[in-house]
């Protein structure tokens, strides 16, 4: 029987929840364990050893010490075209960004840019599968995590893709 263990990590962009199965990180996001893991339908276990690597990597990312996550990903909440798009996104390097259209091309799917936006909004593993690195051709585009576009702006500035503004100093 597959189980899930949770960890909560305080970050500069809010409390972040990690859900880890025996296979890897299955879900993450802002909010409560129920919100992040509610759709899993898996028995919850208390297993700090299982979540330790993912939590440590997330802390290192926010400390500016990690540019590539090594935590295994459990893709069970995705399939088909959605999985192909998210796996292509998972390979977008730290400090870079792609447009919705570029991600569609990288994924080898025929998903239009608007469809890519819908897939990003439903990404079950933000930050590790970096939907914040997908931008519109003429600006940042949307973001449904944390405090919305301001969280996306913070993450892209943290990674060096965007320059800090006077408000950030």
C-alpha positions in Angstrom: 0.0 0.0 0.0 1.3 3.4 -1.0 1.5 6.0 1.8 2.3 9.7 1.9 4.4 11.7 4.4 4.2 15.4 4.8 6.7 18.1 5.6 6.1 21.8 6.1 8.9 24.3 5.2 8.8 28.0 6.1 10.0 30.0 3.0 10.3 33.7 2.1 7.2 33.2 0.0 5.1 31.5 2.6 4.6 28.1 4.3 5.3 25.4 1.7 4.0 21.8 2.1 5.7 18.7 0.6 4.0 15.4 0.1 6.3 12.4 -0.4 5.4 8.8 -1.3 7.7 5.8 -1.3 8.5 6.8 -4.9 9.2 10.5 -4.4 7.7 14.0 -4.2 4.1 13.7 -5.4 2.7 17.0 -4.5 3.8 20.4 -3.1 2.4 23.8 -2.6 1.2 26.6 -0.4 -1.4 26.0 2.2 -2.4 23.1 4.3 -1.6 19.4 4.1 -5.3 18.9 3.2 -5.1 21.3 0.3 -1.8 19.9 -1.0 -2.5 16.2 -0.4 -6.3 16.1 -0.4 -6.6 14.6 -3.9 -4.1 11.9 -3.2 -6.4 9.5 -1.4 -3.3 7.9 0.3 -2.9 6.9 3.9 -0.8 9.5 5.8 2.2 8.3 7.8 4.6 10.2 10.0 8.0 9.6 8.4 10.5 12.5 8.8 13.2 10.4 7.1 11.2 10.1 3.9 10.6 13.9 3.7 14.1 15.0 4.9 15.8 15.1 1.5 13.0 17.1 -0.2 12.7 19.5 2.8 16.5 20.0 2.9 16.7 20.7 -0.8 13.8 23.2 -0.6 15.6 25.0 2.2 18.9 25.0 0.2 17.0 26.4 -2.8 15.7 29.3 -0.9 19.1 29.9 0.7 20.5 30.3 -2.8 22.6 27.1 -2.4 20.7 24.7 -4.7 20.0 25.2 -8.4 18.8 21.7 -9.3 16.6 19.4 -7.3 17.7 15.8 -7.0 14.6 14.6 -5.1 12.8 11.9 -7.0 9.5 12.9 -8.5 6.4 10.6 -8.3 4.4 11.6 -11.4 1.2 9.6 -10.4 -1.0 12.8 -10.5 -0.1 13.3 -14.2 -0.5 11.3 -17.3 -0.4 11.7 -21.1 0.1 15.1 -22.6 0.0 16.8 -19.2 2.9 14.6 -18.0 4.9 15.2 -21.1 4.6 19.0 -20.6 5.5 18.8 -16.9 8.5 16.6 -17.6 9.7 19.0 -20.2 9.3 21.8 -17.7 11.2 19.8 -15.1 14.2 20.1 -17.4 14.1 24.0 -17.7 17.2 25.1 -15.9 17.5 27.4 -12.9 17.8 31.1 -13.8 16.1 30.7 -17.1 12.6 30.9 -18.4 10.6 29.7 -21.4 7.4 31.0 -23.0 4.2 29.0 -23.0 4.8 28.3 -26.7 8.4 27.3 -26.2 7.4 24.8 -23.5 4.8 23.4 -25.9 7.5 22.8 -28.5 10.0 21.4 -26.0 7.3 18.9 -24.8 6.7 17.6 -28.3 3.0 18.0 -27.8 0.5 19.9 -29.9 -0.8 21.8 -26.9 -1.5 25.5 -27.7 0.0 28.2 -25.4 -3.3 28.7 -23.7 -3.4 24.9 -22.9 0.1 25.1 -21.5 -1.2 27.9 -19.1 -3.9 25.5 -17.9 -1.4 22.8 -17.3 0.8 25.2 -15.3 -2.1 26.3 -13.1 -2.7 22.6 -12.2 1.0 21.7 -11.7 0.9 19.4 -8.6 4.6 20.0 -7.8 5.5 23.7 -8.0 9.0 24.9 -7.5 10.6 21.5 -8.0 8.7 21.3 -11.3 9.2 25.0 -11.9 6.0 26.5 -13.4 7.3 29.9 -12.3 9.8 29.6 -15.1 7.1 29.8 -17.8 6.4 33.3 -18.9 4.2 35.0 -21.4 5.8 36.4 -24.6 5.1 40.0 -23.4 5.6 39.7 -19.7 5.4 37.4 -16.7 2.0 35.8 -17.3 0.0 34.3 -14.5 0.8 32.3 -11.4 -1.6 30.5 -9.1 0.8 29.7 -6.3 1.5 31.7 -3.1 0.5 35.3 -3.6 0.1 35.0 -7.3 2.3 36.9 -9.8 4.2 38.6 -6.9 5.4 35.1 -5.8 6.4 34.3 -9.4 8.3 37.6 -9.6 10.1 36.8 -6.3 11.1 33.4 -7.5 12.4 34.6 -10.8 14.3 37.4 -9.1 15.7 34.9 -6.6 17.0 32.8 -9.5 18.5 35.8 -11.2 16.2 35.8 -14.2 14.7 39.1 -13.2 16.6 42.0 -11.8 15.6 43.3 -8.4 13.5 46.5 -8.3 14.0 49.3 -5.9 11.1 47.9 -3.9 13.0 44.6 -3.4 16.1 46.4 -1.9 
